[in-house]
């Protein structure tokens, strides 16, 4: 059994155990648990997409141009004020 099949088997066993435990709960509790699982998964996907978005943003030149301008403009303004009589 390779690694991928082993992971699939573990997931299937965990899913079967979860389904068995949910079937033992009342309908309201099971529904509440499923909603909380859905919220956690949605939050995880949003967080993952935000991280990917931030990484792709830093691969563009815009943040570096902004940092450069943010340093150069105040320094050049200070130097110009110092050179004026």
Secondary structure, DSSP 8 states (H G I E B T S, - for coil): --HHHHHHHHHHHHHHHHHHHHHHS-HHHHHHHHHHHHHHHHHHHHHHHHHHHHHHHHTSSHHHHHHHHHHHHHHHHHHHHHH--
